[in-house]
């Protein structure tokens, strides 16, 4: 097996942004291992993608307990590659994981209890072969567990040395503010929020981004390409080999509507004028807001990753471009 030697120029072109009011900086593009990194995927491809990411300045790798499939397998694969390729570069990496969705049977393998969050993180650390993660998230709100319990657990995790920072994902603006205040009082500020956010799903603009800005919390959107709708894949309809053509998965055929395709085609015309792909413009559009720390991309190949990275070559939008985009999205 050939030893991996990262590029000496890996930090030359990637911009890094400060995460909220913390001391931590993240690359403007981070790699999410939600899909395509489990045991059902080709291990060598997974390794090649991770190598290419680090070679290009992506230092942040985002996981969760249930990523796969099967659940847990993305962390297992990442742990193997970490040991093989990145062991001597651990201090150059930001590794995050999460718990909040169903992971094992019974009442203690889901949501937001202290029992579940503690046990899940211990399992994640074991799968990845780590002593600590850099960021640990509560993956989703739990309406039945007191917020004080979930946030108190995040605080305890940091004080035990099992995570350096903590964050939350998919919390409303109101609950984010409450969680932030609890964590501040405990002495472990909320570092970052990971919401679903893209051109076609803009719920965060109804108060959440304002809370994050006011509280000094970073923001790292996931699903920036609306599961593929904001790419050139569906501009002519649904290809047979596409994610939407499968009966399982997070993008279903009924979501690829005529209206969504029409909007994507109009947006694609603007992207072409900018000498970008639609996907590149969608990533750049998120980064136009300085409250966005980083954008999480998910890829299935090195080629896809490099194409996403090229979004950073043109992040500036003219007033007329932004107005044209708004007109399309509000139609």
C-alpha positions as CSV (number, residue, x, y, z in Angstrom):
1,X,0.0,0.0,0.0
2,X,1.4,3.3,-1.1
3,X,1.8,5.9,1.7
4,X,-0.3,9.0,1.4
5,X,1.6,12.3,1.2
6,X,-0.6,15.3,1.3
7,X,0.0,18.2,-1.1
8,X,2.5,20.7,0.2
9,X,0.3,23.4,-1.3
10,X,-2.9,22.3,0.4
11,X,-3.4,25.7,2.2
12,X,-2.5,27.9,-0.8
13,X,-6.0,28.5,-2.2
14,X,-8.7,27.5,0.3
15,X,-10.2,30.5,2.2
16,X,-11.0,30.0,5.9
17,X,-13.7,31.8,7.8
18,X,-13.9,32.4,11.6
19,X,-16.8,30.4,13.1
20,X,-19.0,32.9,14.8
21,X,-17.1,34.7,17.6
22,X,-15.0,31.7,18.4
23,X,-11.2,31.3,17.7
24,X,-11.9,28.5,15.2
25,X,-11.7,28.9,11.5
26,X,-13.3,26.5,9.0
27,X,-12.7,26.0,5.3
28,X,-15.3,27.7,3.1
29,X,-16.2,24.3,1.8
30,X,-16.3,21.3,4.1
31,X,-16.9,17.6,3.3
32,X,-20.0,15.9,4.6
33,X,-20.0,12.1,4.7
34,X,-23.8,11.7,4.9
35,X,-24.1,9.7,1.6
36,X,-21.5,7.7,-0.4
37,X,-19.1,6.9,2.4
38,X,-20.6,3.7,4.0
39,X,-19.9,0.0,3.6
40,X,-22.1,-0.2,0.6
41,X,-19.7,2.1,-1.2
42,X,-16.2,1.4,-2.7
43,X,-13.6,1.9,0.0
44,X,-10.9,3.0,-2.4
45,X,-13.2,5.7,-3.9
46,X,-14.0,6.9,-0.3
47,X,-10.3,7.1,0.4
48,X,-9.5,8.9,-2.9
49,X,-12.2,11.6,-2.1
50,X,-10.8,12.2,1.4
51,X,-7.3,12.5,0.1
52,X,-8.4,14.9,-2.6
53,X,-10.3,17.0,-0.1
54,X,-7.3,17.4,2.2
55,X,-5.0,18.1,-0.7
56,X,-7.2,21.0,-1.5
57,X,-7.4,22.6,1.9
58,X,-10.6,20.9,3.2
59,X,-9.8,20.3,6.8
60,X,-13.3,19.7,8.1
61,X,-14.9,16.3,7.8
62,X,-18.5,16.1,9.0
63,X,-20.0,12.8,10.2
64,X,-22.8,11.5,12.4
65,X,-23.5,8.3,14.2
66,X,-26.0,7.1,11.7
67,X,-24.2,7.9,8.4
68,X,-23.7,4.9,6.1
69,X,-25.4,2.8,5.1
70,X,-25.4,0.8,7.3
71,X,-25.5,3.2,10.2
72,X,-22.1,3.7,11.7
73,X,-20.2,2.6,8.6
74,X,-19.2,6.0,7.5
75,X,-17.4,6.6,10.8
76,X,-15.8,3.1,10.5
77,X,-14.5,3.9,7.1
78,X,-13.3,7.3,8.1
79,X,-11.6,5.8,11.1
80,X,-9.7,3.4,8.9
81,X,-8.6,6.1,6.5
82,X,-7.7,8.4,9.4
83,X,-5.3,5.7,10.7
84,X,-3.9,4.9,7.3
85,X,-3.5,8.4,5.9
86,X,-4.1,11.2,8.4
87,X,-2.7,9.9,11.7
88,X,0.2,12.3,11.6
89,X,-2.1,15.2,10.5
90,X,-4.8,14.8,13.2
91,X,-4.1,18.3,14.5
92,X,-4.8,19.8,11.1
93,X,-8.3,18.3,11.0
94,X,-11.7,19.3,12.3
95,X,-13.7,16.1,12.8
96,X,-17.3,16.4,13.8
97,X,-20.0,13.9,14.7
98,X,-23.6,14.0,15.8
99,X,-26.4,12.2,17.6
100,X,-30.1,12.7,17.6
101,X,-31.6,10.4,15.1
102,X,-32.5,6.7,15.7
103,X,-29.4,4.6,16.0
104,X,-30.2,1.4,18.0
105,X,-33.4,-0.3,19.3
106,X,-35.1,0.6,22.5
107,X,-35.8,3.8,24.3
108,X,-32.1,4.9,24.7
109,X,-31.0,5.0,21.0
110,X,-32.8,8.2,19.8
111,X,-33.5,11.9,20.4
112,X,-31.8,13.9,23.1
113,X,-31.5,12.3,26.5
114,X,-28.2,12.4,28.4
115,X,-28.1,8.6,28.2
116,X,-28.3,8.5,24.4
117,X,-26.0,11.4,23.7
118,X,-23.2,10.1,25.9
119,X,-23.5,6.5,24.8
120,X,-23.6,7.5,21.1
121,X,-20.5,9.7,21.3
122,X,-18.6,6.9,23.0
123,X,-19.6,4.6,20.2
124,X,-18.6,7.2,17.5
125,X,-15.2,7.7,19.1
126,X,-14.6,3.9,19.2
127,X,-15.6,3.6,15.5
128,X,-13.3,6.3,14.4
129,X,-10.4,5.4,16.8
130,X,-10.4,8.9,18.4
131,X,-10.0,10.2,21.9
132,X,-12.1,13.3,21.0
133,X,-14.0,15.0,18.2
134,X,-13.5,18.6,17.4
135,X,-17.3,19.3,17.2
136,X,-20.2,17.3,18.6
137,X,-23.7,18.2,17.6
138,X,-27.1,17.5,18.9
139,X,-28.5,16.4,15.5
140,X,-32.1,17.5,15.9
141,X,-34.4,19.0,18.6
142,X,-36.2,16.6,21.0
143,X,-39.6,18.0,22.0
144,X,-39.8,15.7,25.0
145,X,-36.4,16.1,26.6
146,X,-35.8,19.3,28.6
147,X,-33.4,21.5,26.6
148,X,-31.4,21.9,29.8
149,X,-30.7,18.1,29.8
150,X,-29.5,18.0,26.2
151,X,-27.4,21.2,26.5
152,X,-26.1,20.2,29.9
153,X,-24.9,16.9,28.3
154,X,-23.1,18.8,25.5
155,X,-21.4,20.9,28.2
156,X,-20.4,17.8,30.2
157,X,-19.0,16.2,27.0
158,X,-16.7,19.2,26.5
159,X,-15.7,19.2,30.2
160,X,-14.9,15.5,29.9
161,X,-12.6,16.2,27.0
162,X,-14.6,14.1,24.5
163,X,-15.3,17.2,22.3
164,X,-13.6,20.6,21.9
165,X,-16.7,22.4,20.8
166,X,-20.4,21.7,20.5
167,X,-23.2,22.6,18.1
168,X,-26.8,22.0,17.2
169,X,-28.6,21.1,14.0
170,X,-32.0,21.9,12.6
171,X,-33.1,23.9,15.7
172,X,-35.6,26.7,15.2
173,X,-34.6,30.3,15.8
174,X,-36.4,30.3,19.1
175,X,-34.9,27.1,20.4
176,X,-31.5,28.1,19.1
177,X,-31.6,31.2,21.2
178,X,-32.7,29.2,24.3
179,X,-30.0,26.6,23.7
180,X,-27.4,29.3,23.3
181,X,-28.3,31.0,26.6
182,X,-28.2,27.7,28.5
183,X,-24.8,26.8,27.0
184,X,-23.4,30.3,27.7
185,X,-24.5,30.1,31.4
186,X,-22.8,26.7,31.6
187,X,-19.5,28.1,30.2
188,X,-19.6,26.1,26.9
189,X,-20.8,28.5,24.2
190,X,-22.6,27.0,21.2
191,X,-20.0,27.1,18.4
192,X,-22.1,26.3,15.3
193,X,-25.5,25.5,13.9
194,X,-26.0,23.1,11.0
195,X,-29.3,23.8,9.2
196,X,-30.7,22.7,5.8
197,X,-30.3,25.7,3.6
198,X,-30.2,26.3,-0.1
199,X,-31.7,28.6,-2.8
200,X,-34.9,26.6,-2.7
201,X,-35.2,26.0,1.0
202,X,-34.7,29.3,2.8
203,X,-36.4,28.8,6.2
204,X,-33.3,30.0,8.0
205,X,-33.8,33.5,6.7
206,X,-37.0,33.8,8.8
207,X,-35.1,34.6,12.0
208,X,-32.5,31.9,12.5
209,X,-29.6,33.6,10.7
210,X,-30.3,36.8,12.7
211,X,-30.1,34.8,16.0
212,X,-26.8,33.2,14.8
213,X,-25.4,36.6,14.0
214,X,-26.5,38.2,17.2
215,X,-25.3,35.2,19.4
216,X,-22.0,34.8,17.6
217,X,-22.7,31.3,16.4
218,X,-21.3,30.0,13.1
219,X,-23.5,28.5,10.4
220,X,-22.7,25.5,8.2
221,X,-25.6,24.7,5.8
222,X,-26.2,21.1,4.5
223,X,-28.0,20.1,1.3
224,X,-26.7,23.2,-0.5
225,X,-27.7,21.7,-3.9
226,X,-31.3,20.6,-2.8
227,X,-30.3,16.9,-3.1
228,X,-29.3,17.5,-6.7
229,X,-32.1,19.7,-8.0
230,X,-29.6,22.7,-8.0
231,X,-27.3,20.9,-10.5
232,X,-27.5,20.1,-14.2
233,X,-28.7,16.6,-13.5
234,X,-32.5,17.3,-13.6
235,X,-32.6,20.1,-16.1
236,X,-34.2,17.8,-18.7
237,X,-36.2,15.7,-16.2
238,X,-35.4,12.7,-14.1
239,X,-32.5,10.5,-15.5
240,X,-32.9,6.7,-14.9
241,X,-29.7,6.5,-12.9
242,X,-30.5,9.5,-10.7
243,X,-31.2,9.6,-7.0
244,X,-34.8,10.7,-7.6
245,X,-35.4,7.6,-9.8
246,X,-34.7,5.3,-6.9
247,X,-37.6,4.2,-4.6
248,X,-35.5,4.9,-1.5
249,X,-33.5,8.0,-0.5
250,X,-33.9,11.6,0.4
251,X,-35.0,12.9,-3.0
252,X,-38.2,11.4,-4.3
253,X,-39.6,11.7,-7.8
254,X,-42.5,13.8,-6.6
255,X,-40.1,16.5,-5.3
256,X,-38.6,17.0,-8.8
257,X,-41.6,19.0,-10.0
258,X,-42.1,20.9,-13.2
259,X,-41.9,24.1,-11.3
260,X,-38.6,23.1,-9.6
261,X,-37.1,22.1,-13.0
262,X,-38.2,25.4,-14.6
263,X,-36.6,27.4,-11.8
264,X,-33.4,25.4,-12.1
265,X,-33.2,26.0,-15.8
266,X,-33.6,29.8,-15.3
267,X,-31.0,29.7,-12.6
268,X,-28.7,27.7,-14.8
269,X,-28.9,30.5,-17.5
270,X,-27.5,33.0,-14.9
271,X,-24.8,30.5,-13.8
272,X,-23.7,30.2,-17.5
273,X,-23.4,33.9,-17.7
274,X,-21.1,33.8,-14.6
275,X,-19.0,31.0,-16.2
276,X,-20.2,28.6,-13.5
277,X,-22.2,25.5,-13.3
278,X,-25.5,25.7,-11.5
279,X,-24.1,23.7,-8.6
280,X,-21.1,26.1,-8.3
281,X,-23.4,29.1,-8.3
282,X,-25.6,27.5,-5.6
283,X,-22.6,27.1,-3.3
284,X,-21.3,30.6,-4.0
285,X,-24.8,32.0,-3.4
286,X,-24.7,30.7,0.2
287,X,-21.2,32.1,0.8
288,X,-22.3,35.6,-0.1
289,X,-23.6,36.0,3.5
290,X,-20.8,36.5,6.0
291,X,-22.8,34.7,8.7
292,X,-22.2,31.5,6.8
293,X,-19.0,29.9,8.0
294,X,-18.7,27.0,5.6
295,X,-20.9,25.0,3.2
296,X,-21.1,21.3,3.6
297,X,-20.9,19.4,0.3
298,X,-21.6,15.8,-0.3
299,X,-19.9,14.1,-3.3
300,X,-19.6,10.6,-4.9
301,X,-16.3,11.2,-6.8
302,X,-13.1,13.2,-6.8
303,X,-14.4,14.9,-10.0
304,X,-17.5,16.1,-8.2
305,X,-15.5,17.5,-5.3
306,X,-13.2,19.4,-7.5
307,X,-16.1,20.9,-9.4
308,X,-17.6,22.1,-6.1
309,X,-14.3,23.6,-5.1
310,X,-14.3,25.6,-8.3
311,X,-17.3,27.5,-6.8
312,X,-14.8,29.5,-4.8
313,X,-13.3,31.1,-7.9
314,X,-16.4,33.3,-8.3
315,X,-18.2,34.2,-5.1
316,X,-19.1,37.8,-6.0
317,X,-22.6,38.6,-7.2
318,X,-23.7,41.9,-8.9
319,X,-26.9,43.5,-7.7
320,X,-28.6,42.7,-10.9
321,X,-27.6,39.0,-10.6
322,X,-29.0,38.8,-7.1
323,X,-32.2,40.5,-8.1
324,X,-32.6,38.2,-11.1
325,X,-32.1,35.1,-8.8
326,X,-34.7,36.5,-6.3
327,X,-37.2,37.0,-9.1
328,X,-36.8,33.4,-10.2
329,X,-37.0,31.9,-6.7
330,X,-40.1,33.9,-5.8
331,X,-42.0,32.9,-8.9
